[in-house]
Amino acid sequence: MADNHDSRAIYPSLRGKRVLVTGGGSGIGAGIVEAFARQGASVTFFDISDGESREVANRTGATFVRMDLKDVVATRRTIDELTRQDGAFDVLVNNAANDDRHAIDDVTETYWDDRLNVNLKHQFFCAQAVIPGMRSMGGGAIINLGSISWHLALPDLVLYQTCKAAIEGMTRALARDLGADNIRVTCVVPGNVRTPRQLHWYTPEGEAEIVAAQALNGRLVPEDVAALVLFLASADARLITGHEYFVDAGWR
């Protein structure tokens, strides 16, 4: 079924909110940027890729900042500068990740460190950087992107799945520590979402197998994930924190 933007929910509480999305230049991240922009939020997104990101920025009016999230010092400095210039962020969406396939025997220590930096480390430090501003405003929302991959134990993704499992634990720990500051921390766990990147891995027959394994007969698209992210960022979710929420069409 095609996505109909006119039928999507509108959250007045998101209008004018300052939102930071990591990895917002393509795929699920671009869908999240677009969804917040349609809500009237002020959206900034980080990405390492120029071409696609500039197209997303031009289409949505969001602000694109080229950023290698593996550089924690530069990332923190940029968040601090953006906060000083335009005010604290109300919402952080930790979306950036890379699910390159890898065999256990091929993993080196250098590759291990790189994968944890790409998929886990920046989520904590981006959260750490926005927390002071959220505290100063009396609250905020941090939404981390997990993955169904480790719940299903998919092959050739051991480091990616290690990171994604850790993100759910980090979400729960941050939610407990930040609850007194009215900062909510949640995790969205997408199933297999149809993006150009995912089409590199799946043939039409493979996609049909995924749909057959789902409880619902449909193909997830970025807007489906973004819809859940919007709700969790909104005031409608004011007492929701510390847990992961699946959008996977019942894939088992």
Long-range contacts (C-beta under 8 A, 24 or more apart in sequence): 1-218, 3-221, 3-223, 3-224, 5-38, 8-35, 8-38, 8-223, 8-227, 9-227, 9-230, 9-231, 10-39, 11-39, 11-230, 11-231, 11-233, 11-234, 11-235, 11-236, 13-234, 13-235, 13-236, 14-39, 14-40, 14-41, 14-91, 14-230, 14-233, 14-234, 15-39, 15-40, 15-41, 16-40, 16-41, 16-42, 17-41, 17-42, 17-90, 17-91, 17-233, 18-42, 18-44, 18-86, 18-87, 18-88, 18-89, 18-90, 18-91, 19-43, 19-44, 19-89, 19-90, 19-91, 19-92, 19-93, 19-233, 20-44, 20-45, 20-46, 20-79, 20-82, 20-89, 20-91, 20-92, 20-93, 20-126, 20-130, 21-45, 21-46, 21-93, 21-95, 22-46, 22-47, 22-67, 22-69, 22-92, 22-93, 22-94, 22-95, 22-96, 22-122, 22-123, 22-126, 23-47, 23-69, 23-95, 23-96, 23-97, 24-53, 24-56, 24-62, 24-64, 24-95, 25-49, 25-52, 25-53, 25-56, 25-64, 26-52, 26-53, 26-56, 26-195, 26-196, 26-197, 27-193, 27-195, 27-196, 27-197, 27-198, 27-222, 28-95, 28-145, 28-190, 28-193, 28-195, 28-222, 28-225, 28-226, 29-93, 29-95, 29-96, 30-56, 30-222, 31-221, 31-222, 31-223, 31-225, 31-226, 32-93, 32-95, 32-222, 32-225, 32-226, 32-229, 33-60, 33-62, 34-59, 34-60, 34-223, 34-226, 35-223, 35-226, 35-227, 35-229, 35-230, 36-62, 36-91, 36-226, 36-230, 36-233, 37-61, 37-62, 39-230, 41-91, 42-86, 44-82, 44-89, 46-75, 46-78, 46-96, 47-96, 69-96, 69-118, 69-122, 69-126, 70-114, 70-117, 70-118, 70-121, 70-122, 72-121, 72-122, 72-125, 75-122, 75-125, 75-126, 75-129, 76-125, 76-128, 76-129, 79-126, 79-129, 79-130, 80-129, 83-130, 83-133, 87-133, 88-130, 88-132, 88-133, 88-134, 88-136, 88-137, 88-140, 89-130, 89-133, 89-134, 89-140, 90-134, 90-137, 90-140, 90-141, 91-140, 91-141, 91-142, 91-143, 91-233, 92-126, 92-127, 92-130, 92-140, 92-141, 92-142, 92-143, 93-143, 93-145, 93-229, 93-233, 94-122, 94-123, 94-126, 94-127, 94-142, 94-143, 94-144, 94-145, 94-167, 95-145, 96-122, 97-145, 97-147, 97-160, 97-163, 97-164, 98-160, 99-147, 99-149, 99-157, 99-160, 99-197, 100-160, 101-156, 101-157, 101-201, 102-156, 102-157, 102-158, 102-159, 102-160, 103-156, 104-158, 107-158, 107-159, 111-159, 112-159, 115-159, 115-160, 115-163, 116-159, 116-162, 116-163, 119-159, 119-160, 119-163, 119-164, 120-163, 120-166, 120-167, 120-170, 123-167, 123-170, 124-170, 127-174, 127-185, 131-178, 131-181, 131-183, 134-181, 134-183, 135-181, 135-183, 138-182, 139-181, 139-182, 139-183, 139-184, 140-182, 140-183, 140-184, 141-183, 141-184, 141-185, 141-186, 141-232, 141-233, 141-237, 142-174, 142-178, 142-183, 142-184, 142-185, 142-186, 143-185, 143-186, 143-187, 143-188, 143-229, 143-232, 143-233, 144-170, 144-171, 144-185, 144-186, 144-187, 144-188, 145-187, 145-188, 145-190, 145-225, 146-171, 146-187, 146-188, 146-189, 146-190, 146-244, 147-189, 147-190, 148-189, 148-190, 148-191, 148-192, 148-246, 148-248, 148-251, 151-189, 152-251, 152-252, 168-244, 171-242, 171-243, 171-244, 172-242, 172-243, 175-241, 175-242, 175-243, 176-242, 179-241, 179-242, 184-232, 184-237, 184-238, 184-240, 184-241, 185-241, 185-242, 186-232, 186-237, 186-240, 186-241, 186-242, 186-243, 186-244, 186-245, 187-243, 187-244, 187-245, 188-225, 188-228, 188-229, 188-232, 188-244, 188-245, 188-247, 189-244, 189-245, 189-246, 189-247, 189-248, 190-220, 190-225, 190-247, 190-248, 191-220, 191-246, 191-247, 191-248, 191-249, 191-251, 192-220, 192-248, 192-251, 193-220, 193-221, 193-222, 193-224, 193-225, 194-219, 194-220, 194-221, 195-222, 210-251, 211-249, 213-251, 213-252, 214-248, 214-249, 214-250, 214-251, 214-252, 215-249, 215-250, 215-251, 215-252, 216-249, 216-250, 218-249, 220-247, 220-248, 220-249
